């Protein structure tokens, strides 16, 4: 289980203050589906609130420990029927070089169109207008 410094815990509690509970744990306790939903929420948000309904006070502490052990997250705060949990977001894998659409590679036409739109969106360099060769002395017309 992850331990925090008091300053870090205070900052996380402050960040979680405005959050609404994402997951609700009811009478059946920590079912597999509930654990998966908490895991998905932690992956997406890093800091979440979990609402407990119909669970006795002594059982809440045990449930908090079970959730943190099972999902490898840290308890930030347990106040009343609300748990605040934190787990660092996993690193995002870089996208592959091949562009895809719904899991399939792009066709040649689609790849060319995508490349053309990226080229158009790129900022263009504007060169200074060229000065005429005889810009130093203006020519006069004689009548």
Order of alpha helices (4+ residues) and beta strands (2+ residues): alpha-beta-alpha-beta-alpha-beta-beta-beta-beta-alpha
